[in-house]
């Protein structure tokens, strides 16, 4: 195989790795909030997160092209502030991939956080753990299967992601 043949494989691997890291960084706090909140906004946020599951990929791709294009509301502002063009760039690929795969990462982590229950977190609080300590010392280790599932789904389903 020539280097020309390896370029798409390298791009796919770079996109998958970048997307999974971004998905876990964005999806973890979102999943924690969805698992713990009693806010009425939870239903709206869960619906928005699940939107890529119900929208056909072509429709989602059209919306992303419209929003991220140089004449679109997000892409136009981004370029006006000096950012590089998002459409048909690696950054656009990452944005499309993250939006497409977000429900496959948020939902397993959210379910893992919900499965913990309140008791372990309350016990940690009575032992003097701060909220940050309870999250990193109790919630994250107890939810590792959810994180593994999320990373696997985010990586495996990434190749089906939208290319903007």
C-alpha positions as CSV (number, residue, x, y, z in Angstrom):
1,X,0.0,0.0,0.0
2,X,1.2,3.5,-0.8
3,X,1.1,6.5,1.5
4,X,-1.9,7.7,-0.5
5,X,-3.8,4.5,0.5
6,X,-3.0,5.0,4.2
7,X,-4.2,8.7,4.3
8,X,-7.9,7.8,4.7
9,X,-7.1,5.2,7.4
10,X,-5.0,7.7,9.3
11,X,-7.7,10.4,9.0
12,X,-10.3,8.0,10.3
13,X,-8.2,6.9,13.2
14,X,-7.4,10.5,14.1
15,X,-11.0,11.5,13.8
16,X,-12.2,8.6,16.0
17,X,-9.6,9.4,18.7
18,X,-10.3,13.1,18.7
19,X,-14.1,12.6,18.7
20,X,-14.1,10.1,21.5
21,X,-12.0,12.4,23.7
22,X,-14.3,15.4,23.0
23,X,-17.4,13.2,23.5
24,X,-16.2,12.0,26.9
25,X,-15.1,15.5,27.9
26,X,-18.5,17.0,26.9
27,X,-20.7,14.0,27.6
28,X,-19.5,13.3,31.2
29,X,-20.7,16.5,32.8
30,X,-23.8,16.5,30.7
31,X,-24.6,12.9,31.8
32,X,-23.9,13.7,35.4
33,X,-26.3,16.7,35.3
34,X,-29.0,14.6,33.6
35,X,-28.6,11.8,36.1
36,X,-28.7,14.1,39.1
37,X,-31.0,17.1,38.2
38,X,-34.6,17.5,39.1
39,X,-34.9,20.5,36.7
40,X,-37.8,20.7,34.2
41,X,-35.1,21.5,31.6
42,X,-33.9,17.9,31.8
43,X,-36.6,16.7,29.4
44,X,-35.7,19.3,26.8
45,X,-31.9,18.6,27.1
46,X,-32.5,14.8,26.9
47,X,-34.6,15.4,23.8
48,X,-31.9,17.5,22.2
49,X,-29.2,15.0,23.0
50,X,-31.3,12.2,21.4
51,X,-32.1,14.2,18.3
52,X,-29.5,12.5,16.1
53,X,-31.1,9.2,16.8
54,X,-34.4,10.3,15.2
55,X,-33.1,12.6,12.4
56,X,-31.9,10.9,9.2
57,X,-28.1,11.5,8.8
58,X,-28.8,13.5,5.6
59,X,-31.1,15.9,7.4
60,X,-28.6,16.3,10.2
61,X,-25.8,16.9,7.7
62,X,-27.9,19.5,5.9
63,X,-28.6,21.4,9.1
64,X,-24.9,21.3,10.0
65,X,-23.9,22.6,6.5
66,X,-26.4,25.4,7.0
67,X,-25.3,26.3,10.5
68,X,-21.6,25.9,10.0
69,X,-21.3,27.3,6.5
70,X,-19.6,30.6,5.9
71,X,-23.1,32.3,5.5
72,X,-24.6,30.3,8.4
73,X,-25.2,31.8,11.8
74,X,-22.5,29.8,13.6
75,X,-19.9,29.4,10.7
76,X,-20.3,33.1,9.8
77,X,-19.7,34.3,13.3
78,X,-16.8,31.8,13.7
79,X,-15.1,33.1,10.6
80,X,-15.8,36.7,11.6
81,X,-14.0,36.1,14.9
82,X,-11.0,34.8,12.9
83,X,-11.6,31.1,13.1
84,X,-10.9,28.8,10.2
85,X,-13.6,27.6,7.9
86,X,-15.5,24.8,9.5
87,X,-17.2,23.2,6.5
88,X,-15.2,20.5,4.8
89,X,-12.3,20.7,7.4
90,X,-11.1,18.4,10.1
91,X,-12.8,20.7,12.7
92,X,-16.1,20.3,10.8
93,X,-15.6,16.5,10.8
94,X,-15.1,16.5,14.5
95,X,-18.2,18.7,15.1
96,X,-20.4,16.5,12.9
97,X,-19.0,13.3,14.5
98,X,-19.5,14.6,18.0
99,X,-23.1,15.7,17.4
100,X,-23.9,12.5,15.7
101,X,-22.4,10.3,18.4
102,X,-23.4,12.3,21.5
103,X,-26.4,10.2,22.4
104,X,-24.4,7.0,22.2
105,X,-22.0,8.4,24.8
106,X,-24.3,10.4,27.1
107,X,-26.9,7.7,27.6
108,X,-24.6,4.9,28.8
109,X,-22.8,7.2,31.2
110,X,-26.0,8.8,32.4
111,X,-27.4,5.3,33.1
112,X,-24.3,4.3,34.9
113,X,-24.5,7.4,37.1
114,X,-28.1,6.8,37.8
115,X,-27.4,3.1,38.8
116,X,-25.0,4.3,41.5
117,X,-27.9,5.7,43.6
118,X,-27.6,8.3,46.3
119,X,-26.3,6.0,49.2
120,X,-22.6,5.8,48.2
121,X,-22.4,9.5,47.6
122,X,-24.1,10.3,50.9
123,X,-21.7,8.0,52.7
124,X,-18.7,9.7,51.1
125,X,-20.2,13.1,52.1
126,X,-20.5,12.0,55.8
127,X,-16.8,11.0,55.6
128,X,-16.0,14.6,54.6
129,X,-15.7,14.2,50.9
130,X,-16.3,17.3,48.8
131,X,-18.6,17.2,45.8
132,X,-15.5,17.0,43.5
133,X,-14.1,14.2,45.6
134,X,-17.4,12.3,45.6
135,X,-17.5,12.6,41.8
136,X,-13.9,11.4,41.1
137,X,-13.5,9.0,44.0
138,X,-17.0,7.4,44.0
139,X,-19.1,8.1,40.9
140,X,-16.5,7.8,38.2
141,X,-14.9,4.5,39.5
142,X,-18.4,3.0,40.0
143,X,-19.4,4.0,36.5
144,X,-16.4,2.7,34.6
145,X,-18.5,0.2,32.7
146,X,-20.7,3.0,31.4
147,X,-17.5,4.9,30.3
148,X,-16.2,1.8,28.6
149,X,-19.5,1.3,26.8
150,X,-19.6,5.0,25.8
151,X,-16.1,5.0,24.5
152,X,-16.7,1.8,22.5
153,X,-20.0,3.1,21.0
154,X,-18.4,6.5,20.3
155,X,-15.5,4.9,18.5
156,X,-17.5,2.2,16.6
157,X,-20.3,4.4,15.6
158,X,-18.0,7.3,14.6
159,X,-17.4,5.9,11.1
160,X,-21.2,6.4,10.5
161,X,-20.9,10.0,11.7
162,X,-21.6,12.9,9.4
163,X,-18.8,14.4,7.4
164,X,-19.1,18.2,7.2
